[in-house]
Amino acid sequence: MATTYVTDTTDEYRLDVVTEPELDDPQAVIYFTANGVDTAERQAQRMLAAVNDPADRYGELYVHDGDGTAVYCDTIHLPT
């Protein structure tokens, strides 16, 4: 799967914390701002680490494109 990045249009991100195979039912949804995708990925890793249980966690990172649409950026995995 190719990674899509939206640059210079917004700094709003969404992290869907996914702890089960069902991606449509996240444990938590976190909205935040960051200055660029690299910074957003580092921040998302820290937020994902702060979530309680389970030890093996995934986060789906999205960037808002300025039109109200969230565009997939990356999957972040914190293994046990």
mmJSON file of the N, C-alpha and C atoms, coordinates in Angstrom:
{"data_MODEL":{"atom_site":{
"group_PDB":["ATOM","ATOM","ATOM","ATOM","ATOM","ATOM","ATOM","ATOM","ATOM","ATOM","ATOM","ATOM","ATOM","ATOM","ATOM","ATOM","ATOM","ATOM","ATOM","ATOM","ATOM","ATOM","ATOM","ATOM","ATOM","ATOM","ATOM","ATOM","ATOM","ATOM","ATOM","ATOM","ATOM","ATOM","ATOM","ATOM","ATOM","ATOM","ATOM","ATOM","ATOM","ATOM","ATOM","ATOM","ATOM","ATOM","ATOM","ATOM","ATOM","ATOM","ATOM","ATOM","ATOM","ATOM","ATOM","ATOM","ATOM","ATOM","ATOM","ATOM","ATOM","ATOM","ATOM","ATOM","ATOM","ATOM","ATOM","ATOM","ATOM","ATOM","ATOM","ATOM","ATOM","ATOM","ATOM","ATOM","ATOM","ATOM","ATOM","ATOM","ATOM","ATOM","ATOM","ATOM","ATOM","ATOM","ATOM","ATOM","ATOM","ATOM","ATOM","ATOM","ATOM","ATOM","ATOM","ATOM","ATOM","ATOM","ATOM","ATOM","ATOM","ATOM","ATOM","ATOM","ATOM","ATOM","ATOM","ATOM","ATOM","ATOM","ATOM","ATOM","ATOM","ATOM","ATOM","ATOM","ATOM","ATOM","ATOM","ATOM","ATOM","ATOM","ATOM","ATOM","ATOM","ATOM","ATOM","ATOM","ATOM","ATOM","ATOM","ATOM","ATOM","ATOM","ATOM","ATOM","ATOM","ATOM","ATOM","ATOM","ATOM","ATOM","ATOM","ATOM","ATOM","ATOM","ATOM","ATOM","ATOM","ATOM","ATOM","ATOM","ATOM","ATOM","ATOM","ATOM","ATOM","ATOM","ATOM","ATOM","ATOM","ATOM","ATOM","ATOM","ATOM","ATOM","ATOM","ATOM","ATOM","ATOM","ATOM","ATOM","ATOM","ATOM","ATOM","ATOM","ATOM","ATOM","ATOM","ATOM","ATOM","ATOM","ATOM","ATOM","ATOM","ATOM","ATOM","ATOM","ATOM","ATOM","ATOM","ATOM","ATOM","ATOM","ATOM","ATOM","ATOM","ATOM","ATOM","ATOM","ATOM","ATOM","ATOM","ATOM","ATOM","ATOM","ATOM","ATOM","ATOM","ATOM","ATOM","ATOM","ATOM","ATOM","ATOM","ATOM","ATOM","ATOM","ATOM","ATOM","ATOM","ATOM","ATOM","ATOM","ATOM","ATOM","ATOM","ATOM","ATOM","ATOM","ATOM","ATOM","ATOM","ATOM","ATOM","ATOM","ATOM","ATOM","ATOM","ATOM"],
"id":[1,2,3,4,5,6,7,8,9,10,11,12,13,14,15,16,17,18,19,20,21,22,23,24,25,26,27,28,29,30,31,32,33,34,35,36,37,38,39,40,41,42,43,44,45,46,47,48,49,50,51,52,53,54,55,56,57,58,59,60,61,62,63,64,65,66,67,68,69,70,71,72,73,74,75,76,77,78,79,80,81,82,83,84,85,86,87,88,89,90,91,92,93,94,95,96,97,98,99,100,101,102,103,104,105,106,107,108,109,110,111,112,113,114,115,116,117,118,119,120,121,122,123,124,125,126,127,128,129,130,131,132,133,134,135,136,137,138,139,140,141,142,143,144,145,146,147,148,149,150,151,152,153,154,155,156,157,158,159,160,161,162,163,164,165,166,167,168,169,170,171,172,173,174,175,176,177,178,179,180,181,182,183,184,185,186,187,188,189,190,191,192,193,194,195,196,197,198,199,200,201,202,203,204,205,206,207,208,209,210,211,212,213,214,215,216,217,218,219,220,221,222,223,224,225,226,227,228,229,230,231,232,233,234,235,236,237,238,239,240],
"type_symbol":["N","C","C","N","C","C","N","C","C","N","C","C","N","C","C","N","C","C","N","C","C","N","C","C","N","C","C","N","C","C","N","C","C","N","C","C","N","C","C","N","C","C","N","C","C","N","C","C","N","C","C","N","C","C","N","C","C","N","C","C","N","C","C","N","C","C","N","C","C","N","C","C","N","C","C","N","C","C","N","C","C","N","C","C","N","C","C","N","C","C","N","C","C","N","C","C","N","C","C","N","C","C","N","C","C","N","C","C","N","C","C","N","C","C","N","C","C","N","C","C","N","C","C","N","C","C","N","C","C","N","C","C","N","C","C","N","C","C","N","C","C","N","C","C","N","C","C","N","C","C","N","C","C","N","C","C","N","C","C","N","C","C","N","C","C","N","C","C","N","C","C","N","C","C","N","C","C","N","C","C","N","C","C","N","C","C","N","C","C","N","C","C","N","C","C","N","C","C","N","C","C","N","C","C","N","C","C","N","C","C","N","C","C","N","C","C","N","C","C","N","C","C","N","C","C","N","C","C","N","C","C","N","C","C","N","C","C","N","C","C"],
"label_atom_id":["N","CA","C","N","CA","C","N","CA","C","N","CA","C","N","CA","C","N","CA","C","N","CA","C","N","CA","C","N","CA","C","N","CA","C","N","CA","C","N","CA","C","N","CA","C","N","CA","C","N","CA","C","N","CA","C","N","CA","C","N","CA","C","N","CA","C","N","CA","C","N","CA","C","N","CA","C","N","CA","C","N","CA","C","N","CA","C","N","CA","C","N","CA","C","N","CA","C","N","CA","C","N","CA","C","N","CA","C","N","CA","C","N","CA","C","N","CA","C","N","CA","C","N","CA","C","N","CA","C","N","CA","C","N","CA","C","N","CA","C","N","CA","C","N","CA","C","N","CA","C","N","CA","C","N","CA","C","N","CA","C","N","CA","C","N","CA","C","N","CA","C","N","CA","C","N","CA","C","N","CA","C","N","CA","C","N","CA","C","N","CA","C","N","CA","C","N","CA","C","N","CA","C","N","CA","C","N","CA","C","N","CA","C","N","CA","C","N","CA","C","N","CA","C","N","CA","C","N","CA","C","N","CA","C","N","CA","C","N","CA","C","N","CA","C","N","CA","C","N","CA","C","N","CA","C","N","CA","C","N","CA","C","N","CA","C","N","CA","C","N","CA","C","N","CA","C","N","CA","C"],
"label_alt_id":[null,null,null,null,null,null,null,null,null,null,null,null,null,null,null,null,null,null,null,null,null,null,null,null,null,null,null,null,null,null,null,null,null,null,null,null,null,null,null,null,null,null,null,null,null,null,null,null,null,null,null,null,null,null,null,null,null,null,null,null,null,null,null,null,null,null,null,null,null,null,null,null,null,null,null,null,null,null,null,null,null,null,null,null,null,null,null,null,null,null,null,null,null,null,null,null,null,null,null,null,null,null,null,null,null,null,null,null,null,null,null,null,null,null,null,null,null,null,null,null,null,null,null,null,null,null,null,null,null,null,null,null,null,null,null,null,null,null,null,null,null,null,null,null,null,null,null,null,null,null,null,null,null,null,null,null,null,null,null,null,null,null,null,null,null,null,null,null,null,null,null,null,null,null,null,null,null,null,null,null,null,null,null,null,null,null,null,null,null,null,null,null,null,null,null,null,null,null,null,null,null,null,null,null,null,null,null,null,null,null,null,null,null,null,null,null,null,null,null,null,null,null,null,null,null,null,null,null,null,null,null,null,null,null,null,null,null,null,null,null],
"label_comp_id":["MET","MET","MET","ALA","ALA","ALA","THR","THR","THR","THR","THR","THR","TYR","TYR","TYR","VAL","VAL","VAL","THR","THR","THR","ASP","ASP","ASP","THR","THR","THR","THR","THR","THR","ASP","ASP","ASP","GLU","GLU","GLU","TYR","TYR","TYR","ARG","ARG","ARG","LEU","LEU","LEU","ASP","ASP","ASP","VAL","VAL","VAL","VAL","VAL","VAL","THR","THR","THR","GLU","GLU","GLU","PRO","PRO","PRO","GLU","GLU","GLU","LEU","LEU","LEU","ASP","ASP","ASP","ASP","ASP","ASP","PRO","PRO","PRO","GLN","GLN","GLN","ALA","ALA","ALA","VAL","VAL","VAL","ILE","ILE","ILE","TYR","TYR","TYR","PHE","PHE","PHE","THR","THR","THR","ALA","ALA","ALA","ASN","ASN","ASN","GLY","GLY","GLY","VAL","VAL","VAL","ASP","ASP","ASP","THR","THR","THR","ALA","ALA","ALA","GLU","GLU","GLU","ARG","ARG","ARG","GLN","GLN","GLN","ALA","ALA","ALA","GLN","GLN","GLN","ARG","ARG","ARG","MET","MET","MET","LEU","LEU","LEU","ALA","ALA","ALA","ALA","ALA","ALA","VAL","VAL","VAL","ASN","ASN","ASN","ASP","ASP","ASP","PRO","PRO","PRO","ALA","ALA","ALA","ASP","ASP","ASP","ARG","ARG","ARG","TYR","TYR","TYR","GLY","GLY","GLY","GLU","GLU","GLU","LEU","LEU","LEU","TYR","TYR","TYR","VAL","VAL","VAL","HIS","HIS","HIS","ASP","ASP","ASP","GLY","GLY","GLY","ASP","ASP","ASP","GLY","GLY","GLY","THR","THR","THR","ALA","ALA","ALA","VAL","VAL","VAL","TYR","TYR","TYR","CYS","CYS","CYS","ASP","ASP","ASP","THR","THR","THR","ILE","ILE","ILE","HIS","HIS","HIS","LEU","LEU","LEU","PRO","PRO","PRO","THR","THR","THR"],
"label_asym_id":["A","A","A","A","A","A","A","A","A","A","A","A","A","A","A","A","A","A","A","A","A","A","A","A","A","A","A","A","A","A","A","A","A","A","A","A","A","A","A","A","A","A","A","A","A","A","A","A","A","A","A","A","A","A","A","A","A","A","A","A","A","A","A","A","A","A","A","A","A","A","A","A","A","A","A","A","A","A","A","A","A","A","A","A","A","A","A","A","A","A","A","A","A","A","A","A","A","A","A","A","A","A","A","A","A","A","A","A","A","A","A","A","A","A","A","A","A","A","A","A","A","A","A","A","A","A","A","A","A","A","A","A","A","A","A","A","A","A","A","A","A","A","A","A","A","A","A","A","A","A","A","A","A","A","A","A","A","A","A","A","A","A","A","A","A","A","A","A","A","A","A","A","A","A","A","A","A","A","A","A","A","A","A","A","A","A","A","A","A","A","A","A","A","A","A","A","A","A","A","A","A","A","A","A","A","A","A","A","A","A","A","A","A","A","A","A","A","A","A","A","A","A","A","A","A","A","A","A","A","A","A","A","A","A","A","A","A","A","A","A"],
"label_entity_id":["1","1","1","1","1","1","1","1","1","1","1","1","1","1","1","1","1","1","1","1","1","1","1","1","1","1","1","1","1","1","1","1","1","1","1","1","1","1","1","1","1","1","1","1","1","1","1","1","1","1","1","1","1","1","1","1","1","1","1","1","1","1","1","1","1","1","1","1","1","1","1","1","1","1","1","1","1","1","1","1","1","1","1","1","1","1","1","1","1","1","1","1","1","1","1","1","1","1","1","1","1","1","1","1","1","1","1","1","1","1","1","1","1","1","1","1","1","1","1","1","1","1","1","1","1","1","1","1","1","1","1","1","1","1","1","1","1","1","1","1","1","1","1","1","1","1","1","1","1","1","1","1","1","1","1","1","1","1","1","1","1","1","1","1","1","1","1","1","1","1","1","1","1","1","1","1","1","1","1","1","1","1","1","1","1","1","1","1","1","1","1","1","1","1","1","1","1","1","1","1","1","1","1","1","1","1","1","1","1","1","1","1","1","1","1","1","1","1","1","1","1","1","1","1","1","1","1","1","1","1","1","1","1","1","1","1","1","1","1","1"],
"label_seq_id":[1,1,1,2,2,2,3,3,3,4,4,4,5,5,5,6,6,6,7,7,7,8,8,8,9,9,9,10,10,10,11,11,11,12,12,12,13,13,13,14,14,14,15,15,15,16,16,16,17,17,17,18,18,18,19,19,19,20,20,20,21,21,21,22,22,22,23,23,23,24,24,24,25,25,25,26,26,26,27,27,27,28,28,28,29,29,29,30,30,30,31,31,31,32,32,32,33,33,33,34,34,34,35,35,35,36,36,36,37,37,37,38,38,38,39,39,39,40,40,40,41,41,41,42,42,42,43,43,43,44,44,44,45,45,45,46,46,46,47,47,47,48,48,48,49,49,49,50,50,50,51,51,51,52,52,52,53,53,53,54,54,54,55,55,55,56,56,56,57,57,57,58,58,58,59,59,59,60,60,60,61,61,61,62,62,62,63,63,63,64,64,64,65,65,65,66,66,66,67,67,67,68,68,68,69,69,69,70,70,70,71,71,71,72,72,72,73,73,73,74,74,74,75,75,75,76,76,76,77,77,77,78,78,78,79,79,79,80,80,80],
"pdbx_PDB_ins_code":[null,null,null,null,null,null,null,null,null,null,null,null,null,null,null,null,null,null,null,null,null,null,null,null,null,null,null,null,null,null,null,null,null,null,null,null,null,null,null,null,null,null,null,null,null,null,null,null,null,null,null,null,null,null,null,null,null,null,null,null,null,null,null,null,null,null,null,null,null,null,null,null,null,null,null,null,null,null,null,null,null,null,null,null,null,null,null,null,null,null,null,null,null,null,null,null,null,null,null,null,null,null,null,null,null,null,null,null,null,null,null,null,null,null,null,null,null,null,null,null,null,null,null,null,null,null,null,null,null,null,null,null,null,null,null,null,null,null,null,null,null,null,null,null,null,null,null,null,null,null,null,null,null,null,null,null,null,null,null,null,null,null,null,null,null,null,null,null,null,null,null,null,null,null,null,null,null,null,null,null,null,null,null,null,null,null,null,null,null,null,null,null,null,null,null,null,null,null,null,null,null,null,null,null,null,null,null,null,null,null,null,null,null,null,null,null,null,null,null,null,null,null,null,null,null,null,null,null,null,null,null,null,null,null,null,null,null,null,null,null],
"Cartn_x":[0.839,0.0,0.887,0.614,1.403,0.989,1.936,1.67,1.355,0.314,-0.09,0.186,0.856,1.127,0.489,-0.118,-0.642,0.25,0.876,1.811,1.323,1.696,1.428,-0.043,-0.931,-2.347,-2.98,-2.411,-3.016,-2.024,-2.304,-1.483,-2.359,-3.543,-4.456,-4.394,-4.268,-4.125,-5.127,-5.373,-6.238,-5.544,-5.526,-4.963,-6.088,-6.38,-7.346,-6.565,-6.788,-6.107,-6.885,-6.218,-6.852,-6.154,-6.927,-6.331,-6.872,-7.735,-8.302,-8.245,-8.429,-8.38,-9.438,-10.522,-11.594,-11.221,-10.829,-10.377,-11.511,-12.751,-13.88,-14.37,-13.768,-14.181,-12.962,-12.397,-11.194,-11.486,-10.466,-10.564,-10.644,-9.921,-9.914,-9.609,-10.082,-9.775,-9.196,-7.991,-7.282,-7.021,-7.44,-7.179,-6.068,-5.133,-4.03,-3.447,-2.609,-1.924,-0.433,0.232,1.68,2.211,3.479,4.135,4.783,3.993,4.51,4.257,4.348,4.043,5.043,6.326,7.325,7.067,6.77,6.459,5.18,4.181,2.913,3.128,3.982,4.24,4.919,5.875,6.531,5.542,4.704,3.701,2.691,2.277,1.326,1.915,3.204,3.849,3.78,4.018,3.952,2.527,1.544,0.154,-0.272,0.144,-0.195,0.414,1.622,2.277,1.537,0.812,0.106,-1.248,-1.713,-3.015,-2.891,-3.87,-3.88,-4.358,-3.626,-3.978,-4.468,-4.276,-3.355,-1.924,-0.982,0.425,0.761,0.105,0.334,-0.704,-0.279,-1.201,-0.882,-1.924,-1.78,-2.477,-1.962,-2.612,-2.654,-3.797,-3.957,-3.903,-2.893,-2.691,-3.268,-4.072,-4.704,-4.372,-4.285,-4.121,-5.39,-5.821,-6.996,-6.547,-7.261,-6.835,-7.358,-8.024,-8.536,-9.972,-10.477,-11.853,-12.736,-12.254,-13.03,-12.811,-11.89,-11.601,-10.305,-10.302,-9.089,-8.415,-7.131,-6.359,-5.37,-5.366,-4.471,-3.019,-2.249,-0.809,0.015,-0.267,0.616,-0.051,0.436,0.055,1.227,0.965,1.994,1.746,2.787,2.644,3.603,3.064,3.875,3.727,4.673,4.563,4.769,4.386,4.553,6.017],
"Cartn_y":[-1.166,0.0,1.234,2.143,3.365,4.355,5.097,6.114,7.415,8.101,9.367,10.477,11.518,12.665,13.908,14.73,16.012,17.058,17.893,18.87,20.285,21.186,22.608,22.953,22.095,22.427,22.499,21.798,21.773,21.213,21.429,20.835,20.116,19.7,18.979,17.492,16.681,15.238,14.513,13.26,12.394,11.052,10.562,9.251,8.363,7.301,6.295,5.193,5.015,3.979,2.684,1.72,0.459,-0.658,-1.407,-2.483,-3.846,-3.852,-5.095,-5.058,-6.184,-6.196,-5.33,-5.01,-4.208,-2.724,-2.176,-0.79,0.21,-0.21,0.714,0.979,0.349,0.512,0.83,2.05,2.378,2.506,2.212,2.362,3.839,4.661,6.099,6.816,8.046,8.908,10.189,10.538,11.687,12.681,13.923,14.992,15.856,16.266,17.108,17.872,18.838,19.594,19.315,19.416,19.215,19.963,20.269,20.971,19.952,19.33,18.374,16.931,16.06,14.64,13.969,14.269,13.635,13.955,15.202,15.601,14.931,14.84,14.192,12.72,12.045,10.628,10.428,11.287,11.176,11.446,12.47,12.791,11.65,11.066,9.954,8.748,8.499,7.398,7.623,8.851,9.167,9.016,9.478,9.352,7.889,7.121,5.706,4.979,5.355,4.737,5.049,6.164,6.566,5.879,5.186,4.506,3.258,3.036,1.844,0.629,-0.435,-1.755,-1.724,-2.747,-3.838,-3.406,-4.275,-3.938,-3.794,-4.565,-4.517,-3.578,-2.375,-1.331,-0.861,-0.427,0.164,1.515,2.4,3.683,3.965,4.403,4.805,6.329,6.882,8.326,8.908,9.951,10.639,12.126,12.776,14.222,14.793,15.947,16.601,17.448,17.33,17.981,19.405,19.95,21.309,21.37,20.281,20.226,19.341,18.983,18.131,16.651,16.3,14.909,14.507,13.315,12.786,11.843,12.07,11.267,10.411,9.115,8.197,8.596,8.583,8.867,7.63,6.951,5.882,5.037,3.801,2.949,2.911,3.176,3.158,1.941,1.141,-0.087,-0.034,-0.248,-0.374,-1.811,-2.673,-4.094,-4.308,-5.505,-5.852,-6.029],
"Cartn_z":[0.0,0.0,0.0,-0.877,-0.987,0.096,0.597,1.591,0.886,1.31,0.715,1.708,1.257,2.094,1.484,2.316,1.896,2.534,1.727,2.276,2.015,2.888,2.757,2.646,3.137,3.076,4.463,5.418,6.742,7.747,8.994,10.047,11.061,10.643,11.513,11.196,12.262,12.098,12.98,12.64,13.438,13.601,14.823,15.122,15.62,14.874,15.314,16.007,17.296,18.065,17.865,17.256,16.899,17.658,18.428,19.216,18.815,17.825,17.32,15.803,15.154,13.686,13.026,13.719,13.139,13.173,12.025,11.951,12.081,11.83,11.879,13.295,14.277,15.661,16.525,16.389,17.158,18.65,19.443,20.892,21.258,20.514,20.758,19.444,19.345,18.206,18.787,18.351,18.901,17.774,17.963,17.005,17.561,16.698,17.147,15.97,16.279,15.24,15.328,14.189,14.128,12.922,12.957,11.868,10.938,10.09,9.118,9.516,8.527,8.715,9.64,9.505,10.377,11.846,12.125,13.495,13.967,13.1,13.451,13.772,13.019,13.278,14.631,14.969,16.283,17.414,17.234,18.25,18.387,17.27,17.295,18.027,17.863,18.584,20.085,20.521,21.955,22.479,21.714,22.15,22.189,21.212,21.175,22.37,22.755,23.909,25.205,25.253,26.47,26.632,25.608,25.679,26.55,27.392,28.251,27.468,27.576,27.055,25.61,24.894,25.169,24.894,25.153,24.951,23.47,22.624,21.178,20.569,20.151,19.696,18.292,17.615,16.283,16.274,15.452,15.232,13.744,13.281,11.885,11.867,11.198,11.173,9.889,10.048,8.916,8.998,7.846,7.778,7.148,7.649,7.08,5.893,4.792,3.561,3.394,4.382,4.297,3.793,3.249,2.757,3.629,4.809,5.693,5.468,4.584,4.288,4.987,5.579,6.2,5.212,4.956,4.024,4.815,4.539,5.235,5.046,6.141,6.094,6.367,7.481,7.909,8.991,9.131,10.248,11.213,12.469,13.497,14.371,14.582,15.36,16.539,17.716,18.929,19.404,19.059,19.419,20.908,21.35,22.768,23.095],
"occupancy":[1.0,1.0,1.0,1.0,1.0,1.0,1.0,1.0,1.0,1.0,1.0,1.0,1.0,1.0,1.0,1.0,1.0,1.0,1.0,1.0,1.0,1.0,1.0,1.0,1.0,1.0,1.0,1.0,1.0,1.0,1.0,1.0,1.0,1.0,1.0,1.0,1.0,1.0,1.0,1.0,1.0,1.0,1.0,1.0,1.0,1.0,1.0,1.0,1.0,1.0,1.0,1.0,1.0,1.0,1.0,1.0,1.0,1.0,1.0,1.0,1.0,1.0,1.0,1.0,1.0,1.0,1.0,1.0,1.0,1.0,1.0,1.0,1.0,1.0,1.0,1.0,1.0,1.0,1.0,1.0,1.0,1.0,1.0,1.0,1.0,1.0,1.0,1.0,1.0,1.0,1.0,1.0,1.0,1.0,1.0,1.0,1.0,1.0,1.0,1.0,1.0,1.0,1.0,1.0,1.0,1.0,1.0,1.0,1.0,1.0,1.0,1.0,1.0,1.0,1.0,1.0,1.0,1.0,1.0,1.0,1.0,1.0,1.0,1.0,1.0,1.0,1.0,1.0,1.0,1.0,1.0,1.0,1.0,1.0,1.0,1.0,1.0,1.0,1.0,1.0,1.0,1.0,1.0,1.0,1.0,1.0,1.0,1.0,1.0,1.0,1.0,1.0,1.0,1.0,1.0,1.0,1.0,1.0,1.0,1.0,1.0,1.0,1.0,1.0,1.0,1.0,1.0,1.0,1.0,1.0,1.0,1.0,1.0,1.0,1.0,1.0,1.0,1.0,1.0,1.0,1.0,1.0,1.0,1.0,1.0,1.0,1.0,1.0,1.0,1.0,1.0,1.0,1.0,1.0,1.0,1.0,1.0,1.0,1.0,1.0,1.0,1.0,1.0,1.0,1.0,1.0,1.0,1.0,1.0,1.0,1.0,1.0,1.0,1.0,1.0,1.0,1.0,1.0,1.0,1.0,1.0,1.0,1.0,1.0,1.0,1.0,1.0,1.0,1.0,1.0,1.0,1.0,1.0,1.0,1.0,1.0,1.0,1.0,1.0,1.0],
"B_iso_or_equiv":[0.0,0.0,0.0,0.0,0.0,0.0,0.0,0.0,0.0,0.0,0.0,0.0,0.0,0.0,0.0,0.0,0.0,0.0,0.0,0.0,0.0,0.0,0.0,0.0,0.0,0.0,0.0,0.0,0.0,0.0,0.0,0.0,0.0,0.0,0.0,0.0,0.0,0.0,0.0,0.0,0.0,0.0,0.0,0.0,0.0,0.0,0.0,0.0,0.0,0.0,0.0,0.0,0.0,0.0,0.0,0.0,0.0,0.0,0.0,0.0,0.0,0.0,0.0,0.0,0.0,0.0,0.0,0.0,0.0,0.0,0.0,0.0,0.0,0.0,0.0,0.0,0.0,0.0,0.0,0.0,0.0,0.0,0.0,0.0,0.0,0.0,0.0,0.0,0.0,0.0,0.0,0.0,0.0,0.0,0.0,0.0,0.0,0.0,0.0,0.0,0.0,0.0,0.0,0.0,0.0,0.0,0.0,0.0,0.0,0.0,0.0,0.0,0.0,0.0,0.0,0.0,0.0,0.0,0.0,0.0,0.0,0.0,0.0,0.0,0.0,0.0,0.0,0.0,0.0,0.0,0.0,0.0,0.0,0.0,0.0,0.0,0.0,0.0,0.0,0.0,0.0,0.0,0.0,0.0,0.0,0.0,0.0,0.0,0.0,0.0,0.0,0.0,0.0,0.0,0.0,0.0,0.0,0.0,0.0,0.0,0.0,0.0,0.0,0.0,0.0,0.0,0.0,0.0,0.0,0.0,0.0,0.0,0.0,0.0,0.0,0.0,0.0,0.0,0.0,0.0,0.0,0.0,0.0,0.0,0.0,0.0,0.0,0.0,0.0,0.0,0.0,0.0,0.0,0.0,0.0,0.0,0.0,0.0,0.0,0.0,0.0,0.0,0.0,0.0,0.0,0.0,0.0,0.0,0.0,0.0,0.0,0.0,0.0,0.0,0.0,0.0,0.0,0.0,0.0,0.0,0.0,0.0,0.0,0.0,0.0,0.0,0.0,0.0,0.0,0.0,0.0,0.0,0.0,0.0,0.0,0.0,0.0,0.0,0.0,0.0],
"pdbx_formal_charge":[null,null,null,null,null,null,null,null,null,null,null,null,null,null,null,null,null,null,null,null,null,null,null,null,null,null,null,null,null,null,null,null,null,null,null,null,null,null,null,null,null,null,null,null,null,null,null,null,null,null,null,null,null,null,null,null,null,null,null,null,null,null,null,null,null,null,null,null,null,null,null,null,null,null,null,null,null,null,null,null,null,null,null,null,null,null,null,null,null,null,null,null,null,null,null,null,null,null,null,null,null,null,null,null,null,null,null,null,null,null,null,null,null,null,null,null,null,null,null,null,null,null,null,null,null,null,null,null,null,null,null,null,null,null,null,null,null,null,null,null,null,null,null,null,null,null,null,null,null,null,null,null,null,null,null,null,null,null,null,null,null,null,null,null,null,null,null,null,null,null,null,null,null,null,null,null,null,null,null,null,null,null,null,null,null,null,null,null,null,null,null,null,null,null,null,null,null,null,null,null,null,null,null,null,null,null,null,null,null,null,null,null,null,null,null,null,null,null,null,null,null,null,null,null,null,null,null,null,null,null,null,null,null,null,null,null,null,null,null,null],
"auth_seq_id":[1,1,1,2,2,2,3,3,3,4,4,4,5,5,5,6,6,6,7,7,7,8,8,8,9,9,9,10,10,10,11,11,11,12,12,12,13,13,13,14,14,14,15,15,15,16,16,16,17,17,17,18,18,18,19,19,19,20,20,20,21,21,21,22,22,22,23,23,23,24,24,24,25,25,25,26,26,26,27,27,27,28,28,28,29,29,29,30,30,30,31,31,31,32,32,32,33,33,33,34,34,34,35,35,35,36,36,36,37,37,37,38,38,38,39,39,39,40,40,40,41,41,41,42,42,42,43,43,43,44,44,44,45,45,45,46,46,46,47,47,47,48,48,48,49,49,49,50,50,50,51,51,51,52,52,52,53,53,53,54,54,54,55,55,55,56,56,56,57,57,57,58,58,58,59,59,59,60,60,60,61,61,61,62,62,62,63,63,63,64,64,64,65,65,65,66,66,66,67,67,67,68,68,68,69,69,69,70,70,70,71,71,71,72,72,72,73,73,73,74,74,74,75,75,75,76,76,76,77,77,77,78,78,78,79,79,79,80,80,80],
"auth_comp_id":["MET","MET","MET","ALA","ALA","ALA","THR","THR","THR","THR","THR","THR","TYR","TYR","TYR","VAL","VAL","VAL","THR","THR","THR","ASP","ASP","ASP","THR","THR","THR","THR","THR","THR","ASP","ASP","ASP","GLU","GLU","GLU","TYR","TYR","TYR","ARG","ARG","ARG","LEU","LEU","LEU","ASP","ASP","ASP","VAL","VAL","VAL","VAL","VAL","VAL","THR","THR","THR","GLU","GLU","GLU","PRO","PRO","PRO","GLU","GLU","GLU","LEU","LEU","LEU","ASP","ASP","ASP","ASP","ASP","ASP","PRO","PRO","PRO","GLN","GLN","GLN","ALA","ALA","ALA","VAL","VAL","VAL","ILE","ILE","ILE","TYR","TYR","TYR","PHE","PHE","PHE","THR","THR","THR","ALA","ALA","ALA","ASN","ASN","ASN","GLY","GLY","GLY","VAL","VAL","VAL","ASP","ASP","ASP","THR","THR","THR","ALA","ALA","ALA","GLU","GLU","GLU","ARG","ARG","ARG","GLN","GLN","GLN","ALA","ALA","ALA","GLN","GLN","GLN","ARG","ARG","ARG","MET","MET","MET","LEU","LEU","LEU","ALA","ALA","ALA","ALA","ALA","ALA","VAL","VAL","VAL","ASN","ASN","ASN","ASP","ASP","ASP","PRO","PRO","PRO","ALA","ALA","ALA","ASP","ASP","ASP","ARG","ARG","ARG","TYR","TYR","TYR","GLY","GLY","GLY","GLU","GLU","GLU","LEU","LEU","LEU","TYR","TYR","TYR","VAL","VAL","VAL","HIS","HIS","HIS","ASP","ASP","ASP","GLY","GLY","GLY","ASP","ASP","ASP","GLY","GLY","GLY","THR","THR","THR","ALA","ALA","ALA","VAL","VAL","VAL","TYR","TYR","TYR","CYS","CYS","CYS","ASP","ASP","ASP","THR","THR","THR","ILE","ILE","ILE","HIS","HIS","HIS","LEU","LEU","LEU","PRO","PRO","PRO","THR","THR","THR"],
"auth_asym_id":["A","A","A","A","A","A","A","A","A","A","A","A","A","A","A","A","A","A","A","A","A","A","A","A","A","A","A","A","A","A","A","A","A","A","A","A","A","A","A","A","A","A","A","A","A","A","A","A","A","A","A","A","A","A","A","A","A","A","A","A","A","A","A","A","A","A","A","A","A","A","A","A","A","A","A","A","A","A","A","A","A","A","A","A","A","A","A","A","A","A","A","A","A","A","A","A","A","A","A","A","A","A","A","A","A","A","A","A","A","A","A","A","A","A","A","A","A","A","A","A","A","A","A","A","A","A","A","A","A","A","A","A","A","A","A","A","A","A","A","A","A","A","A","A","A","A","A","A","A","A","A","A","A","A","A","A","A","A","A","A","A","A","A","A","A","A","A","A","A","A","A","A","A","A","A","A","A","A","A","A","A","A","A","A","A","A","A","A","A","A","A","A","A","A","A","A","A","A","A","A","A","A","A","A","A","A","A","A","A","A","A","A","A","A","A","A","A","A","A","A","A","A","A","A","A","A","A","A","A","A","A","A","A","A","A","A","A","A","A","A"],
"auth_atom_id":["N","CA","C","N","CA","C","N","CA","C","N","CA","C","N","CA","C","N","CA","C","N","CA","C","N","CA","C","N","CA","C","N","CA","C","N","CA","C","N","CA","C","N","CA","C","N","CA","C","N","CA","C","N","CA","C","N","CA","C","N","CA","C","N","CA","C","N","CA","C","N","CA","C","N","CA","C","N","CA","C","N","CA","C","N","CA","C","N","CA","C","N","CA","C","N","CA","C","N","CA","C","N","CA","C","N","CA","C","N","CA","C","N","CA","C","N","CA","C","N","CA","C","N","CA","C","N","CA","C","N","CA","C","N","CA","C","N","CA","C","N","CA","C","N","CA","C","N","CA","C","N","CA","C","N","CA","C","N","CA","C","N","CA","C","N","CA","C","N","CA","C","N","CA","C","N","CA","C","N","CA","C","N","CA","C","N","CA","C","N","CA","C","N","CA","C","N","CA","C","N","CA","C","N","CA","C","N","CA","C","N","CA","C","N","CA","C","N","CA","C","N","CA","C","N","CA","C","N","CA","C","N","CA","C","N","CA","C","N","CA","C","N","CA","C","N","CA","C","N","CA","C","N","CA","C","N","CA","C","N","CA","C","N","CA","C","N","CA","C","N","CA","C","N","CA","C","N","CA","C"],
"pdbx_PDB_model_num":[1,1,1,1,1,1,1,1,1,1,1,1,1,1,1,1,1,1,1,1,1,1,1,1,1,1,1,1,1,1,1,1,1,1,1,1,1,1,1,1,1,1,1,1,1,1,1,1,1,1,1,1,1,1,1,1,1,1,1,1,1,1,1,1,1,1,1,1,1,1,1,1,1,1,1,1,1,1,1,1,1,1,1,1,1,1,1,1,1,1,1,1,1,1,1,1,1,1,1,1,1,1,1,1,1,1,1,1,1,1,1,1,1,1,1,1,1,1,1,1,1,1,1,1,1,1,1,1,1,1,1,1,1,1,1,1,1,1,1,1,1,1,1,1,1,1,1,1,1,1,1,1,1,1,1,1,1,1,1,1,1,1,1,1,1,1,1,1,1,1,1,1,1,1,1,1,1,1,1,1,1,1,1,1,1,1,1,1,1,1,1,1,1,1,1,1,1,1,1,1,1,1,1,1,1,1,1,1,1,1,1,1,1,1,1,1,1,1,1,1,1,1,1,1,1,1,1,1,1,1,1,1,1,1,1,1,1,1,1,1]
}}}
